[in-house]
Amino acid sequence: MIRRLLYLAAGAALGGYAVHRVHQARRALTPGGIAERVEDRVGEYKGALRELNEDLAEAVREQEEELLRTYAPRRSRALPPAGRRALPGD
């Protein structure tokens, strides 16, 4: 008798879980469920692209600073500062 009650409880739990999963799958295949999934993915991609953009901007800044450190001292002697024209004798 106890075994039957145990099997009945296990079957009810398994049946409840199966109904829950079927309901989830059915809801996911509705237009609203598909829209939610697409929206989530787009949000993930937007975040990844934003992160990539920040990383690239940082890399460009570092490269620019390195180039300025390397070449700016030589350039500053040869060229006048921005906004000023070289005068004869300068």
C-alpha positions as CSV (number, residue, x, y, z in Angstrom):
1,M,0.0,0.0,0.0
2,I,2.8,2.4,0.9
3,R,4.6,1.6,-2.4
4,R,1.5,2.5,-4.3
5,L,1.3,5.8,-2.5
6,L,4.9,6.5,-3.2
7,Y,4.4,5.7,-6.9
8,L,1.3,7.9,-7.0
9,A,3.2,10.8,-5.5
10,A,6.2,10.3,-7.8
11,G,3.8,10.1,-10.8
12,A,2.0,13.3,-9.7
13,A,5.3,15.1,-9.3
14,L,6.6,13.9,-12.7
15,G,3.2,14.7,-14.4
16,G,3.2,18.2,-12.8
17,Y,6.8,18.8,-14.1
18,A,5.9,17.6,-17.6
19,V,2.8,19.9,-17.7
20,H,5.0,22.8,-16.6
21,R,7.6,22.1,-19.3
22,V,4.9,21.7,-22.0
23,H,3.3,25.0,-20.9
24,Q,6.7,26.7,-21.1
25,A,7.5,25.3,-24.6
26,R,4.0,26.3,-25.8
27,R,4.4,29.8,-24.4
28,A,7.9,30.1,-26.0
29,L,6.4,29.4,-29.4
30,T,3.8,32.1,-29.3
31,P,4.6,35.4,-31.1
32,G,5.1,37.1,-27.7
33,G,7.5,34.4,-26.5
34,I,9.5,34.6,-29.7
35,A,9.6,38.4,-29.4
36,E,11.0,38.1,-25.9
37,R,13.7,35.7,-27.0
38,V,14.7,37.9,-29.9
39,E,14.7,41.0,-27.6
40,D,17.0,39.2,-25.1
41,R,19.4,38.2,-27.8
42,V,19.4,41.7,-29.3
43,G,20.2,43.1,-25.9
44,E,23.1,40.6,-25.5
45,Y,24.5,41.5,-28.9
46,K,24.1,45.3,-28.1
47,G,26.1,44.8,-24.9
48,A,28.8,42.8,-26.7
49,L,29.1,45.4,-29.4
50,R,29.3,48.2,-26.8
51,E,32.0,46.3,-25.0
52,L,33.9,45.7,-28.3
53,N,33.6,49.4,-29.2
54,E,35.0,50.4,-25.8
55,D,37.9,48.0,-26.1
56,L,38.7,49.2,-29.7
57,A,38.5,52.9,-28.6
58,E,40.9,52.2,-25.7
59,A,43.3,50.3,-28.0
60,V,43.2,53.2,-30.5
61,R,43.9,55.7,-27.7
62,E,46.9,53.6,-26.5
63,Q,48.3,53.4,-30.0
64,E,47.8,57.1,-30.5
65,E,49.6,57.9,-27.3
66,E,52.5,55.6,-28.2
67,L,52.8,57.2,-31.6
68,L,52.7,60.7,-30.1
69,R,55.4,59.8,-27.6
70,T,57.5,58.3,-30.3
71,Y,57.1,61.0,-33.0
72,A,55.8,64.2,-31.3
73,P,59.2,65.4,-30.0
74,R,60.7,65.3,-33.5
75,R,57.6,66.9,-35.0
76,S,57.4,69.7,-32.4
77,R,60.8,71.0,-33.4
78,A,60.1,70.8,-37.1
79,L,56.5,72.1,-37.2
80,P,54.9,75.1,-35.4
81,P,52.1,74.4,-32.9
82,A,48.7,74.0,-34.3
83,G,47.0,77.3,-35.1
84,R,50.2,79.3,-35.6
85,R,52.0,79.8,-38.9
86,A,55.7,79.6,-39.0
87,L,57.3,83.1,-39.2
88,P,60.6,83.6,-40.9
89,G,63.2,83.4,-38.2
90,D,61.1,81.2,-35.9
